[in-house]
Amino acid sequence: MTTTTPPTTKAAPRALTPLGLFTLLLGTALPMIDFFIVNVALPTIEHDLHAPPATLEMVVAGYAVAYAVLLVLGGRLGDGFGRRRLFLWGVAGFGLTSLACGLAPGAWWLVAARVAQGAASAALLPQVLATLHATTSGERRARAVALYGSVGGVSVVLGQVLGGVLVAADLAGTGWRAVFLVNVPVALAALVCAVRVVPDSLAERPARGDLAGTALLAATLTALLLPLTEGRATGWPLWSVLLLASAPVLAAVFHGVERRAERDGGSPLLPPSLLASAEVRRGLLLGLPVFTGFAGWMFVSAVTLQQGLGYGALRAGLTLVPMGVAQFAASMLAPRVVRRFGGRTVTLAAVVHIAGLATVTATALLGRWPHLSPPVLAPGLVLCGLGQGLQLPLYYRILLAAIPARLAGTGSGLAATLQQSCLAVGVATLGSLFLSLAPGLGMREALAVVLAVQAAGLLGLGWLGLRLPRVPG
């Protein structure tokens, strides 16, 4: 993947070595696994800490909202202070906050530690894409971005499996605490490696702070994501409706403040000129159906496997392994597929994914429900994994190519913010649709409806792929 932007760092960073890439990807996996691993542990957390459902939702929502809200700021700080430095701070913070989660004496301590863990994740994650952008080019960048996309998808499946294994094993009586404590030695290993093998880079002209923009972006995303993640669990109280209604107003104010700052020669947190680029908007648009559908799928499949088919947490996680393997394989083949099919690869990925959803739906409707075994579900899951494995790296590849190197950190934060926001929106929309239909239609029929809605979004993705002028090589 190449870009036409000139070099914009003060001194060209040293090339990224294979061990450096592995370390960055290890750092990438930590927050992505943690986003999903906690779901498996919620029942035991509820029992051990006597946490009511709304507090359990905050264990998940506190992490997700802090993570999404601070991603763009994390990218900006990396541009100004050095991306390796922010990566190191983020990894260290993630390890410490994971320890705090694992030792939490009460439910609200756990909620606070999860919020801090989300903030640490927001510091480290944007530095990965920004470092890849600054230290690789051409085919090496295409392979690195493909690996990044594969790690994102496989981490979701790994989180489900690892969570089930750790909770079931109850190592030394740690129970649910092990899903957090396991992060500590991994973070320590990533920290030691990063000091030696991750090259540093920063923007040529580090931007000044944008306190107003930072506060407004945080308020906008909080107003959007907090009601979506908490509203269903609390019965959509008035505060959640009012907060959600204020989100577009806050977004409009944020855009006005950033546009004025850029016009006056300031340093906006998210420059409007970046979003004015047709290539950037196209890349972001491609991400909407990918991540919204992915989040809804993971939520609905987890509920269906455990409540509809009676699987335990470990068996449910292992059922998704074929999807994860196929996803990883497809992401590794993505650069080669792009060279052959160009922009049509997006359409190909959508078609394969739709075929997978159709196969899963047919298996559920025509099979011996609720006695479906994991091997019976595997063909549809493999097709879904192949489609997702092409979609995730393509999103990052297309979007990163459109972002100037001087805004690599900001653009990486924007890409990750869209991803995390769509994860929340996907669970809130497709998940709520599923839960509202299941009591009346039955879980099998509700699953079919939700997968049909996801397929409709993928049809839009396929149409967008036909209109792509090219996919950067």
HELIX and SHEET records of a PDB file:
HELIX    1   1 PRO A   18  LEU A   49  1                                  32    
HELIX    2   2 PRO A   53  PHE A   81  1                                  29    
HELIX    3   3 ARG A   83  GLY A  102  1                                  20    
HELIX    4   4 ALA A  107  THR A  135  1                                  29    
HELIX    5   5 GLY A  138  ALA A  169  1                                  32    
HELIX    6   6 LEU A  171  GLY A  173  5                                   3    
HELIX    7   7 GLY A  175  ARG A  177  5                                   3    
HELIX    8   8 ALA A  178  LEU A  181  1                                   4    
HELIX    9   9 ASN A  183  VAL A  197  1                                  15    
HELIX   10  10 LEU A  211  GLU A  230  1                                  20    
HELIX   11  11 LEU A  238  ARG A  263  1                                  26    
HELIX   12  12 PRO A  272  ALA A  276  1                                   5    
HELIX   13  13 ALA A  278  VAL A  303  1                                  26    
HELIX   14  14 THR A  304  GLY A  308  3                                   5    
HELIX   15  15 ALA A  313  THR A  319  1                                   7    
HELIX   16  16 VAL A  321  PHE A  341  1                                  21    
HELIX   17  17 ARG A  344  LEU A  366  1                                  23    
HELIX   18  18 PRO A  374  ALA A  401  1                                  28    
HELIX   19  19 ALA A  405  LEU A  407  5                                   3    
HELIX   20  20 ALA A  408  GLY A  426  1                                  19    
HELIX   21  21 VAL A  427  GLY A  431  3                                   5    
HELIX   22  22 SER A  432  LEU A  441  1                                  10    
HELIX   23  23 MET A  443  LEU A  466  1                                  24    
END                                                                             
